[in-house]
Amino acid sequence: MGSAGLVLAHIAKTPKIALLLRLLAAIDEGRHNLESLKARVDADRPPSTRSLRRYLATLREAGHPWTFDREQGCYRFEHGYSLRPLELSGNEMLGLLALRDIATSLGGEIGASMDGVAEKLTRVAGRPAARAAARPAMRVHLPDPHLEGARSAAFETLRKAQRERQSVRFDYVDKTGRRSRRHVDVYGFVVSGGRVYAVAHDRGRGARRVFAVDNVSDPRIAPQRYTIPDDFDLEAFAARSVSGIMHTGTVTRVTVRFSPVVARAAQADRVVRERTIREAAGGAVEIDYDVEDAGEFVRWVLKWGAEAEVVEPPPVRAAAAEVARAILARYAKRRR
């Protein structure tokens, strides 16, 4: 058999699928013009221009969104599409898994959608990232809001109302057990202490209010529409409250001294956004916090037990002392 016969035999042994796969890989590189694509498809016997265009049409029909970049003079895939595995760094994978844990704790549509996103990303990620997703080395521990059943349905209705900027009416039970019917414009949501809260403008009271979603029942979308005020910032709203939901309209600077035993942990606990840290004698630290609800903040300080002390201002220190005395009195009583 002559050399021409050998070439023909070689071509005959190259399946079309192999040529298409080579073409896909070349387009994915994003640097080839028409002629260099031919060489990448088959270096020994490049296809004709007509054949290559036919291959390109086949790829497009199969759903591969290639385009010709006239500015760069090359074929490439449209933005966001690639055949290459998604390589996630360790920190990126850690962030993804943390988000999945947070979303999963909410349950309902949000948890399911974030689970789906994580699954898709790890499916196209490189092997190290996929292994990290399968057996994560870190657990983000959060109080579980348990938004299931009727609570999840109420949350989805409130989210829909907020997303579409429509008012919503619902029955509400406050922390004292008092029932009421509310008509509100939902601005956003805060997740805190194992519960989800809706921050909203209460039309009936003409003021901003916060509603625990698990205390909402029978929510119904109302026909009224609204716009969220330009000066409303959910991050700023939550920044000066321990829970993100307690607000008085005034800011108080509270100084707390933490013993060396908990100094590092206290520094790591960014309970409010605005704070100033100073080192004290013997490894202790003093931290100034700007807070909106001093009573809520006192309760947070007491979680550190005897390792934390409110230093000033005097009214907040007195409030902490009063709570401490009440606790002591309660424990001094003998239980029968």
Number of C-alpha atoms within 10 A of each C-alpha: 6 6 8 9 10 11 13 11 12 12 14 10 9 11 9 12 10 12 18 17 13 17 21 23 18 21 24 19 15 20 15 20 18 14 13 14 24 22 16 19 21 16 11 11 13 16 19 11 13 9 12 20 13 12 19 19 13 13 17 13 10 9 8 17 14 21 16 17 15 9 6 12 13 18 21 24 19 15 9 5 12 20 13 12 13 16 17 18 12 12 9 12 22 20 12 19 21 17 17 22 18 20 18 21 19 23 20 19 15 18 18 14 15 20 17 12 13 16 16 11 19 23 15 16 19 16 15 15 22 20 12 16 20 11 8 14 8 10 10 11 10 12 13 17 19 17 22 14 10 13 19 19 17 22 26 16 17 29 17 15 23 24 12 13 17 19 23 22 19 19 15 21 16 12 9 6 9 8 12 10 15 16 21 28 27 28 23 18 22 20 19 16 13 13 17 21 20 24 22 21 19 18 14 10 11 9 10 14 19 18 20 19 21 20 18 22 18 13 21 16 17 15 8 12 13 14 12 15 8 6 6 11 13 14 11 11 15 19 20 25 23 23 20 22 23 20 19 10 7 10 15 15 17 21 21 22 23 26 21 17 12 16 20 14 11 22 16 9 8 13 19 18 16 13 17 12 15 10 13 15 9 8 13 18 21 23 21 18 22 21 26 24 20 25 14 15 23 21 15 14 19 16 10 14 10 10 16 22 20 22 17 15 13 11 10 20 18 14 16 22 15 12 15 15 12 12 11 11 10 11 10 9 8 6 6 3
